[in-house]
Amino acid sequence: MRNEDYYNHAEQAVLLEQKAEYQDAALYWRLAAGKARKEANQKWAISRSQICDRMHIRPFGGEK
């Protein structure tokens, strides 16, 4: 059965990343990590939140 809470937060995070709204995306990734049932999903969401935190502070060239 699909974990709707996890996937809803993760999908929102992806949309925010695509709009370069990294601070908000990081928050949604952390929310997703808290709802993850599988360890792999939790680790993925934590990694994405860390990437978004970094991008918020120091984006790659051409962004922001």
C-alpha positions as CSV (number, residue, x, y, z in Angstrom):
1,M,0.0,0.0,0.0
2,R,1.3,3.4,-0.9
3,N,2.2,5.8,1.9
4,E,0.2,8.8,0.9
5,D,1.6,11.1,3.6
6,Y,5.1,10.5,2.4
7,Y,4.4,10.8,-1.3
8,N,2.3,14.0,-0.9
9,H,5.1,15.7,1.0
10,A,7.7,14.4,-1.5
11,E,5.7,15.5,-4.5
12,Q,5.3,19.0,-3.1
13,A,9.0,19.1,-2.4
14,V,9.8,18.2,-6.0
15,L,7.5,20.9,-7.3
16,L,9.2,23.5,-5.0
17,E,12.7,22.4,-6.1
18,Q,11.6,22.8,-9.8
19,K,10.7,26.4,-9.0
20,A,14.0,26.9,-7.1
21,E,12.2,27.5,-3.8
22,Y,14.8,25.5,-2.0
23,Q,14.1,26.6,1.6
24,D,10.5,25.4,1.3
25,A,11.5,22.3,-0.6
26,A,13.9,21.4,2.3
27,L,11.0,21.7,4.8
28,Y,8.8,19.4,2.7
29,W,11.6,16.8,2.3
30,R,12.0,16.8,6.1
31,L,8.3,16.3,6.5
32,A,8.4,13.4,4.0
33,A,11.3,11.9,5.9
34,G,9.3,11.9,9.1
35,K,6.4,10.1,7.3
36,A,8.6,7.5,5.5
37,R,8.0,3.9,6.4
38,K,11.0,2.5,4.5
39,E,14.5,3.4,5.6
40,A,15.5,4.0,2.0
41,N,12.8,6.6,1.5
42,Q,13.7,8.3,4.8
43,K,17.4,8.4,3.8
44,W,16.5,9.8,0.3
45,A,14.3,12.5,1.8
46,I,17.0,13.5,4.3
47,S,19.6,13.7,1.5
48,R,17.3,15.8,-0.6
49,S,16.6,18.2,2.3
50,Q,20.3,18.6,2.8
51,I,20.8,19.4,-0.9
52,C,18.0,21.9,-0.8
53,D,19.5,23.6,2.3
54,R,22.8,23.9,0.5
55,M,21.1,25.3,-2.7
56,H,19.2,27.8,-0.6
57,I,22.5,29.1,0.9
58,R,24.7,28.8,-2.2
59,P,23.0,27.9,-5.5
60,F,24.8,26.7,-8.5
61,G,25.8,29.4,-11.0
62,G,22.9,31.0,-12.9
63,E,20.3,30.4,-10.2
64,K,18.7,33.0,-7.9
